[in-house]
Amino acid sequence: MNNLLTAALASVLAFSTLSFAKDSKKPQAAQVAPAAAANTTPAVAAAVAPTPPATAGEKLDINTATEDQLKVLPGVGDARAKAIVKGRPYKGKDDLVKKKILPQATYDKIKEQIVAKQK
């Protein structure tokens, strides 16, 4: 279903772009790949998407991260992100399991991506 919707959106976008280019006597725009057509503009995507850690090697501090940043982690949605924020401060990242904020399986998925820094 998602692939069908993506293909339909890509077709409409490509047709609109080509029609506009012909009507305005401007050079035709390059065809948009179906995967790119499904994405929104960078500004909209940035406003909607949660912000991951700045670099791949940087760990997310569970004592200071926003709910949106926490939701980027696998298995962490709205409810768990709120619970993580509410349960602060954490002495160690394993407090997420000790305080019953996250189940062990979810913690195992994210433990290499997080840290609990002390002030």
C-alpha positions as CSV (number, residue, x, y, z in Angstrom):
1,M,0.0,0.0,0.0
2,N,2.8,2.4,0.9
3,N,4.7,1.6,-2.3
4,L,1.5,2.3,-4.3
5,L,1.0,5.6,-2.6
6,T,4.7,6.6,-3.1
7,A,4.5,5.7,-6.8
8,A,1.3,7.7,-7.3
9,L,2.8,10.7,-5.5
10,A,5.9,10.5,-7.7
11,S,3.8,10.4,-10.9
12,V,1.8,13.4,-9.9
13,L,4.9,15.4,-8.8
14,A,6.7,14.5,-12.1
15,F,3.7,15.4,-14.2
16,S,3.2,18.7,-12.3
17,T,6.9,19.6,-12.7
18,L,7.0,18.8,-16.4
19,S,3.7,20.7,-17.1
20,F,5.0,23.7,-15.2
21,A,8.3,23.7,-17.2
22,K,6.5,23.5,-20.5
23,D,4.0,26.3,-19.6
24,S,6.7,28.7,-18.4
25,K,9.1,28.0,-21.3
26,K,11.8,27.3,-18.7
27,P,14.1,24.3,-18.9
28,Q,12.5,21.1,-17.6
29,A,13.4,20.0,-14.1
30,A,15.2,16.7,-13.6
31,Q,12.8,13.9,-13.0
32,V,12.4,13.1,-9.3
33,A,13.1,9.6,-8.1
34,P,10.1,7.9,-6.4
35,A,11.9,7.8,-3.0
36,A,12.7,11.5,-3.2
37,A,9.1,12.3,-4.2
38,A,7.8,10.7,-1.0
39,N,9.9,13.0,1.2
40,T,8.9,16.5,2.1
41,T,11.1,19.6,1.6
42,P,14.1,19.8,3.9
43,A,12.7,22.6,6.0
44,V,9.4,20.7,6.6
45,A,11.3,17.4,7.3
46,A,13.6,19.1,9.8
47,A,10.6,20.6,11.6
48,V,8.8,17.3,11.8
49,A,11.6,14.8,12.4
50,P,13.2,14.4,15.8
51,T,16.8,15.4,16.1
52,P,19.2,12.5,16.5
53,P,22.6,13.0,18.2
54,A,24.9,15.3,16.3
55,T,27.3,12.6,15.1
56,A,27.1,8.9,14.8
57,G,29.7,8.5,17.6
58,E,27.9,10.9,20.0
59,K,25.7,9.3,22.6
60,L,22.4,10.8,23.7
61,D,22.4,12.0,27.3
62,I,19.2,10.7,28.9
63,N,19.5,13.4,31.7
64,T,19.3,16.3,29.2
65,A,17.8,15.0,25.9
66,T,14.4,16.3,24.8
67,E,11.4,14.0,24.3
68,D,11.8,14.4,20.6
69,Q,15.5,13.4,20.7
70,L,14.6,10.4,22.8
71,K,11.9,9.2,20.4
72,V,14.6,8.7,17.7
73,L,15.9,5.7,19.7
74,P,14.5,2.3,18.7
75,G,11.6,1.2,20.8
76,V,11.1,4.7,22.4
77,G,7.9,6.4,21.5
78,D,5.9,9.2,23.1
79,A,5.0,7.4,26.3
80,R,8.5,6.1,27.0
81,A,10.1,9.4,26.1
82,K,7.8,11.2,28.6
83,A,8.6,8.5,31.2
84,I,12.3,8.9,30.7
85,V,12.1,12.7,31.2
86,K,9.8,12.3,34.2
87,G,12.2,9.8,35.9
88,R,15.2,12.1,35.9
89,P,17.9,12.3,37.1
90,Y,19.6,9.1,36.4
91,K,22.9,8.1,38.0
92,G,23.6,5.6,35.2
93,K,21.9,4.6,32.0
94,D,21.0,1.2,33.5
95,D,18.6,3.1,35.8
96,L,16.1,3.0,32.9
97,V,15.6,-0.7,33.7
98,K,16.1,-0.4,37.5
99,K,13.4,2.2,37.7
100,K,11.2,0.2,35.3
101,I,11.1,3.0,32.7
102,L,12.1,0.6,29.9
103,P,11.9,-3.2,29.6
104,Q,15.3,-5.0,29.3
105,A,14.8,-5.8,25.6
106,T,14.4,-2.1,24.7
107,Y,17.3,-1.1,26.9
108,D,19.5,-3.7,25.2
109,K,18.7,-2.1,21.8
110,I,19.7,1.4,22.8
111,K,22.3,1.0,25.5
112,E,25.2,1.7,23.1
113,Q,23.5,4.9,22.0
114,I,22.9,6.5,25.4
115,V,24.7,7.9,28.4
116,A,23.7,9.4,31.7
117,K,26.1,12.2,32.4
118,Q,26.3,13.7,35.9
119,K,26.3,17.5,36.5
